[in-house]
Structures are given as C-alpha cells and as structure tokens.
Amino acid sequence: MNCRIFYAKLLVVISLLVTETIQSDDDAALKTHTLQPVPTPRIVSGANALPGQFPYVVSVRVGEQHSCGGTIISQKHVLTAAHCVYSLLPHFLTVQAGSVNRTDGGVVVHVSQILSHPNFLDYNHDIAILKLETALEFNNLIQPIPVTTVDVPVSVDVNIAGWGRLGEHIPQHEILKYSRALRTISSEDCESEIGPVSPSILCLAKSLGNGICGGDAGGPAVYKGLLVGIASYHLRTCGANTPDGYTKVSYYKDWISENTCSGHTS
C-alpha cells in the first residue's frame, strides 16, 4: 500500500516538472521571435481542394520541385511573388497547372520570361509576372481568374490556397489546401498589430492556427471570384495570430495591364 502511494506521488511530481518545462520552452521561444517577415516558399488548418475547385492555382517549380504558388491570369501569364523568382533565370522555372496534386497530374509548361516588379525590395512590391513558353489550353481544370482593379473592402472573408506546410517543421502537403478563415483588415488596424505597413500590402487577419506557411508564397487571395492578393509573408511562426502580408493586386493594376496585353482584369 505504501509502495502505491509513493509511486502515485512520484508520478504527480514528474507530471508537474514536465508541464513547467514545456511552458518555459514555449515562453523562451516566443521571446526569441521578432516581428520580421518570414518567406513563405503552406496553408495551416486548411481543407483539401477537389479537382477543378481552384483551376487558376498553379505550382511554380524550380528544378522540377514545388517552390511557390501562382495564379493564372491569361493563357500565357501567371502572377506570383517576386521573392519566389527574383534572381532566377527563366530556364530554371516551370509551372504545373490543372492538378491539385503537386507531384502528379496536370500539365507542365516552361517559363520564357520573368518580370519582377522593378521596385521589389524586402517584401515591398513583391509581385512578378511569369510569361509561359506555350499557351495553356483552358478546360474545366485550367482557367484564368480576373484581376481586381479596385481595393477589396475591409472586414470581408477571402479564400486562400496553396501547397504549403501545415505548420512549422511539418513536411509539405501533396494535395492543394484552401482556407476561408482569413479576413481583410484596414491598414490602421494592421499597423496597430505589427507596425508600419506599405500601402501596397493587403493585411489578412486570422485566429491562431490559421494562415500561410512555408510554400504558400505566390498563391492567391480571392474575393467574390476576383484575385485581390498574392501571398507574400507571415510573421513569427506559421499560424501565429498576427496578420499575414499579401501583395495588394489593385495597387499594381496598371503595371499588370502594361506587361500582360491579354491579362484579364475586372
């Protein structure tokens, strides 16, 4: 009987020590994270997309491996984040379209030209146009999306999609994930949480455990069937409750139009 009491007490002590250690590690980890942009070369807490559900989303590939997301805006043009392709030569890049599986299916086309925004620097003006060698054949699995020319309203829900990780240190997901858990917020509200932001940034707020992660960069934010944002960066760790930074597409409507004669705008 005394033996049982002894072991019971021992288990309680061990449990308390483990809990205290975990809490201390978490506190220490939070203290080491600063509000610096983290490249997003996935969708946290997302659902699996069905074939044809997001026919405008593509995988931008470097050396045949998924690197970032992208969005079809015409038969020969894809929008993505500049930091995904900056300093790369076109022959290193391909685009996979028409499949929700990043390792199988669809069609793969080569990139003939990379047009990064001339003022791209440190996640500002983080937008690039990829010109494809051959035109995409549109069908129920491959379609363009119109590009918005007006600012998206504040406090509305948007859809995001990507092949990113489901959390820190978790392998990339094979099937395209999407989420409706993000909403637009004003620049003033965004600055109150993370500090000054450029007028070219669209801030998307979310609760803890949601948002973009490593591999989701370049992917779309969509509102009422229009492309309104391009995934650029997250702060702290994946799924933190700080807003994610998206490139505001409406801010670049003229630049997009000038560089994609056949680009769809609305």
C-alpha positions as CSV (number, residue, x, y, z in Angstrom):
1,M,0.0,0.0,0.0
2,N,2.8,2.4,1.0
3,C,4.5,1.5,-2.3
4,R,1.4,2.5,-4.3
5,I,1.2,5.9,-2.5
6,F,4.9,6.5,-3.2
7,Y,4.6,5.9,-6.9
8,A,1.4,7.9,-7.2
9,K,3.2,10.9,-5.6
10,L,6.2,10.3,-7.9
11,L,4.0,10.4,-11.0
12,V,2.4,13.7,-9.8
13,V,5.9,15.3,-9.3
14,I,7.1,14.2,-12.7
15,S,3.9,15.5,-14.4
16,L,4.4,18.9,-12.8
17,L,8.0,19.1,-13.8
18,V,7.2,18.2,-17.4
19,T,4.4,20.8,-17.6
20,E,6.7,23.5,-16.2
21,T,9.5,22.6,-18.7
22,I,7.1,22.8,-21.7
23,Q,5.8,26.2,-20.5
24,S,9.3,27.5,-20.0
25,D,10.3,26.4,-23.5
26,D,7.3,28.0,-25.1
27,D,7.9,31.3,-23.3
28,A,11.5,31.2,-24.4
29,A,10.5,30.5,-28.0
30,L,8.1,33.4,-28.0
31,K,10.7,35.8,-26.7
32,T,13.2,34.8,-29.5
33,H,10.6,35.6,-32.3
34,T,10.6,39.1,-33.6
35,L,8.1,40.7,-35.9
36,Q,10.2,40.1,-39.1
37,P,8.8,38.9,-42.4
38,V,9.4,35.2,-42.9
39,P,9.5,33.9,-46.5
40,T,6.6,31.5,-47.3
41,P,8.3,29.4,-50.1
42,R,2.0,26.4,-46.9
43,I,-2.0,26.6,-45.7
44,V,-2.4,26.0,-42.0
45,S,-5.6,24.3,-40.8
46,G,-6.9,24.1,-44.4
47,A,-9.1,21.6,-46.2
48,N,-8.2,19.5,-49.2
49,A,-9.2,21.0,-52.6
50,L,-11.1,19.0,-55.1
51,P,-10.0,18.7,-58.8
52,G,-11.2,21.8,-60.6
53,Q,-12.1,23.7,-57.4
54,F,-9.3,26.2,-57.9
55,P,-8.5,25.9,-61.7
56,Y,-6.5,29.1,-61.6
57,V,-3.9,28.0,-59.0
58,V,-0.6,26.6,-60.2
59,S,2.6,25.3,-58.7
60,V,5.7,27.3,-59.6
61,R,8.6,24.9,-59.8
62,V,12.3,25.3,-59.5
63,G,14.3,22.3,-60.9
64,E,11.0,20.2,-61.1
65,Q,10.3,20.8,-57.4
66,H,7.4,22.9,-56.0
67,S,8.7,26.2,-54.7
68,C,5.8,28.6,-54.6
69,G,2.2,29.1,-55.8
70,G,1.0,31.1,-58.7
71,T,-2.2,32.3,-60.3
72,I,-3.2,32.1,-64.0
73,I,-4.4,35.4,-65.4
74,S,-4.2,34.5,-69.1
75,Q,-3.2,31.7,-71.4
76,K,0.5,32.8,-71.2
77,H,0.7,34.7,-67.9
78,V,1.0,33.7,-64.3
79,L,1.2,36.0,-61.3
80,T,3.4,35.1,-58.3
81,A,5.5,36.7,-55.6
82,A,8.7,38.3,-56.7
83,H,10.8,36.8,-53.9
84,C,10.0,33.4,-55.3
85,V,11.7,34.0,-58.7
86,Y,13.9,37.0,-58.1
87,S,17.5,36.5,-59.5
88,L,16.5,33.2,-61.1
89,L,16.9,32.6,-64.9
90,P,13.7,31.5,-66.7
91,H,15.0,28.2,-67.8
92,F,15.1,27.0,-64.2
93,L,11.3,27.5,-63.9
94,T,8.3,25.5,-64.9
95,V,4.6,25.8,-64.0
96,Q,2.3,22.9,-63.2
97,A,-1.3,23.6,-64.0
98,G,-4.5,21.5,-63.8
99,S,-3.8,19.3,-60.8
100,V,-4.4,19.6,-57.1
101,N,-1.5,17.2,-56.5
102,R,1.8,19.0,-56.6
103,T,3.7,15.8,-57.6
104,D,1.4,14.3,-60.2
105,G,-1.1,15.1,-63.0
106,G,-1.9,18.2,-64.9
107,V,0.4,19.8,-67.5
108,V,3.9,21.3,-67.0
109,V,5.0,24.3,-69.1
110,H,8.3,26.1,-69.2
111,V,8.7,29.8,-68.3
112,S,10.2,32.0,-71.1
113,Q,10.3,35.3,-69.2
114,I,10.3,36.6,-65.6
115,L,9.1,40.1,-65.0
116,S,9.7,41.0,-61.3
117,H,8.5,44.5,-60.2
118,P,11.3,46.9,-60.8
119,N,11.0,48.3,-57.2
120,F,10.9,44.9,-55.4
121,L,12.8,45.0,-52.2
122,D,12.4,43.4,-48.8
123,Y,8.8,42.1,-49.5
124,N,7.7,45.5,-50.8
125,H,6.4,45.4,-54.4
126,D,6.5,41.6,-54.0
127,I,4.9,40.7,-57.4
128,A,6.1,39.1,-60.6
129,I,4.7,38.0,-63.9
130,L,5.8,34.7,-65.5
131,K,5.4,34.5,-69.2
132,L,4.9,30.9,-70.4
133,E,6.6,29.4,-73.5
134,T,3.4,27.8,-74.7
135,A,-0.2,28.9,-74.1
136,L,-2.3,27.0,-71.6
137,E,-5.3,25.2,-73.1
138,F,-8.2,26.1,-70.9
139,N,-10.6,23.4,-69.7
140,N,-12.5,22.6,-66.5
141,L,-9.3,22.1,-64.6
142,I,-7.3,25.0,-66.0
143,Q,-8.9,28.5,-66.0
144,P,-7.8,32.1,-65.5
145,I,-9.1,34.4,-62.8
146,P,-10.0,38.0,-63.3
147,V,-7.6,40.5,-61.6
148,T,-9.4,43.2,-59.4
149,T,-8.8,46.8,-60.2
150,V,-10.4,48.2,-57.0
151,D,-9.5,47.8,-53.4
152,V,-11.1,44.9,-51.6
153,P,-13.5,46.0,-48.8
154,V,-12.4,45.8,-45.1
155,S,-13.7,43.1,-42.9
156,V,-14.6,40.6,-45.6
157,D,-13.6,36.9,-45.8
158,V,-11.3,35.8,-48.5
159,N,-10.2,32.4,-49.9
160,I,-6.6,31.4,-49.9
161,A,-5.0,28.2,-51.4
162,G,-1.6,26.6,-51.5
163,W,0.6,23.6,-51.2
164,G,2.4,24.9,-48.1
165,R,3.2,23.2,-44.9
166,L,0.5,22.6,-42.3
167,G,2.8,24.0,-39.6
168,E,6.4,24.6,-38.6
169,H,8.7,21.6,-39.3
170,I,5.9,19.7,-41.0
171,P,6.6,18.2,-44.5
172,Q,4.9,19.8,-47.5
173,H,1.4,18.6,-48.3
174,E,0.8,16.9,-51.6
175,I,-2.8,18.0,-52.1
176,L,-3.7,21.6,-52.5
177,K,-5.2,23.1,-49.4
178,Y,-7.6,26.0,-49.1
179,S,-9.0,28.1,-46.2
180,R,-11.7,30.7,-45.7
181,A,-10.5,31.6,-42.2
182,L,-8.8,34.9,-43.2
183,R,-10.4,38.4,-43.4
184,T,-9.3,41.8,-44.7
185,I,-8.4,44.5,-42.2
186,S,-7.6,48.2,-42.6
187,S,-4.0,49.4,-42.8
188,E,-4.6,51.2,-39.5
189,D,-5.7,48.0,-37.7
190,C,-2.8,46.1,-39.2
191,E,-0.3,48.7,-38.1
192,S,-1.6,48.6,-34.6
193,E,-0.6,44.9,-34.5
194,I,2.6,44.7,-36.5
195,G,3.8,48.3,-37.1
196,P,4.0,50.3,-40.3
197,V,3.0,48.6,-43.5
198,S,3.3,49.8,-47.1
199,P,0.1,50.9,-48.9
200,S,0.9,48.1,-51.4
201,I,0.3,45.4,-48.7
202,L,-3.1,43.7,-48.1
203,C,-3.2,42.5,-44.4
204,L,-5.3,39.4,-43.8
205,A,-6.2,38.8,-40.1
206,K,-6.8,35.3,-38.7
207,S,-7.1,33.4,-35.5
208,L,-4.3,31.3,-34.0
209,G,-3.6,28.2,-36.0
210,N,-4.5,29.6,-39.5
211,G,-2.8,31.3,-42.4
212,I,0.1,30.7,-44.7
213,C,3.3,28.7,-44.1
214,G,6.4,27.7,-46.0
215,G,5.5,27.0,-49.9
216,D,2.3,29.1,-50.0
217,A,4.1,32.3,-51.2
218,G,2.8,33.5,-54.6
219,G,-0.6,31.9,-54.1
220,P,-3.9,33.8,-54.4
221,A,-6.3,35.5,-52.1
222,V,-9.7,35.6,-53.8
223,Y,-12.8,37.7,-53.0
224,K,-16.0,37.2,-55.0
225,G,-14.2,35.5,-57.8
226,L,-11.5,38.2,-58.2
227,L,-7.8,37.9,-57.5
228,V,-7.2,40.5,-54.7
229,G,-3.9,39.4,-53.2
230,I,-0.7,37.4,-53.6
231,A,0.8,35.6,-50.6
232,S,4.0,37.3,-49.6
233,Y,5.0,36.8,-45.9
234,H,3.9,35.8,-42.4
235,L,5.2,37.0,-39.1
236,R,6.6,35.0,-36.2
237,T,5.8,31.3,-36.8
238,C,3.2,29.7,-39.1
239,G,-0.3,30.0,-37.7
240,A,0.6,32.9,-35.3
241,N,-2.3,35.2,-34.7
242,T,-0.6,38.2,-36.3
243,P,-1.9,39.2,-39.8
244,D,-0.4,37.7,-42.9
245,G,1.0,40.0,-45.6
246,Y,-0.3,39.8,-49.2
247,T,0.6,41.9,-52.1
248,K,-2.4,44.1,-52.9
249,V,-3.2,43.4,-56.6
250,S,-5.3,46.5,-57.2
251,Y,-2.2,48.6,-56.3
252,Y,-0.5,47.2,-59.4
253,K,-3.4,47.1,-61.9
254,D,-1.6,49.4,-64.4
255,W,1.7,47.6,-64.2
256,I,0.0,44.2,-64.7
257,S,-2.0,45.6,-67.6
258,E,1.1,47.1,-69.3
259,N,3.0,43.8,-69.0
260,T,0.3,41.4,-70.0
261,C,-1.6,42.5,-73.0
262,S,-4.0,39.6,-72.7
263,G,-4.3,39.7,-68.9
264,H,-7.9,39.5,-67.6
265,T,-8.9,42.5,-65.4
266,S,-12.1,43.5,-63.8
